[in-house]
Amino acid sequence: MKAFLAIFAGALILSSCMDQYNPLPYWKQFSVERQTTSNKHAKLTDKGELPPKEVAVADADPVSAKFSSLCSSCHGVDGQANGAAAVAMNPKPRNFHDKAWQAKVDDTHIMKVIKEGGAANGLSGTMPPWGGVLSDDDVKGLVAKIRDWGK
């Protein structure tokens, strides 16, 4: 009987401790915060709070939001290969403002690198494949954004 009570008490304590660290109730809020913070136009309210989700999403350009969340840590917010992660990378990420590079590649190549990653295209293995995350329209939008920087 003592063993049963000890096991029951241990299970009760363990389950109460697990509830204390359970992130599930907060995941919805985390996703709202991630979406809001990936929008470079989002501003805090006068009370210092995140704006409502509808406002943040309505202000966001979908292509810019995708670039910001997936690409900017390496390629930089402005596409000049000056993202925070670029400092430690060898080779450095592509600078999309490089007119010589822009002239020698076509849209199909850029789409292929975005979808399949660098290693699959003979480039740096640090460029991840985004084909499983992005739709074809998303990739086309990113290619158009990259091309705009080359003008």
N, C-alpha and C positions, 0 to 999 in steps of 0.2 A: 504494500500500500504506500509506503514511504517513497519507493522508487517511482510509482505512478504519479504521486503528487509532485515529486521533483521534476519529472519529465513534463508534466502539465504546466508547472510554474515556469520552467525554462522556455517552453514553447510560447507561453503567454508573453513573457518578457521579450523574447526574440521577435515575435510578431509586432509588438508595440514599438520596438526599436526600428524594425523595418519600415513601418508606416511613417516614422519620423523622417526617414531619408528617401521616401518614395517620390521620384520626380514626376510620375504620371500626371498628378493634378496640375502641374505647372507647365506641361508641354505646350498646351494651347497658347498660354501667355508667351512662352519662349518663341513660338513660331511667329506670333504677332510682332514681338520685339525684333526678331531677325529680319522680318519683311520690312518693318519700318526703318530700321537702321541701315539696311542695304539701299534705301532710297536716299540719295545724296541731297535731296531737296527737303527732307523731313526736318522740321524744326520743333523744338520743345514748346509747349504751350506757356502762357504767362505764369502758370503755377509750377512750371518745371517738369511737366509730365509729357509722356509720349502723346502725339496727336491721335485722334481716333483712327482706326484702321482704314476706314473709307477715305479719309482725307489723304493719308499717306499713300495709299494705293492709287488714288485718283491723280495725284500729282506726279507719280512715277511714270517715266517713259519705260515701257517693258523691256526694250532692248538695253537701255542704259542700266536698268535694274539687274538684268542677267549679267551684263559685263561687270558691273560693280561686285556682284556676289561671287562670280566664278573666275573672273580674269584679272581684276584690278590688283589683287595682292601681288602678282608677279609683273604684269604689264603696266601697272599704274593706272590711276583713275583717268588720266589723259592719254593713255596708250603710248607713253614715251619710255617704257621699260624701267620705270622708277618706282615700282611697287615695293612694299616693305620686305617681301620675300626675295626680291631681286638682288639685294645686297649680298646674300649668301649663295647665290646661284652661279654655277659655272657649267655651261655657258650661260650668259645673260639672256633674259627673255627678249623676244623680238620687239623692236621699236617700230610701231606702226606708222610713224611719221617719216620713216626712211624712204625717200622717193625712189632710190635705186632698187630697193627690194620690191616696192610696190609695182615698179615697171616690169620686173622680171617674173612675177608670179601671177597666175590667173585666179579667178574666183573659185574654180573647182579645187585647186590646190589648197586654198585657205579653208574651204569647207571640209576637205578631207582631213586636214590637220586638226581642225576643231573636233570633228567627229571621232577620229581614230587615235588622236594623240600624237606626240612628237616621235616616239620610238617607232611606231608603225610606218612613219614616213621618212625615216633616216635622219630625224632631228633629235633634239634633246629628249631624253626619257622623263625629264621633270614636267614636260607638258602632258597633262592627263587627257585621256579621251573623254569627251563630253557627249558623245553620241547617245548614250543611254539616258542622259539627263535632259538634253535639248531636243526639241522638235525640229523638223526641217525648216519651218518658218523662223524659229529662233536662230538657227545657224545662218540663214540668209540675212536676217536682221543684223547679226554680229558682223558678217562679211561686209555689209553696207556701211556699218559704223567704222570698221577698219579702213575701208576704202575712202571714206570721208576724211580721215586723218591724213591720207596720202595726197590730198589735193593741194 
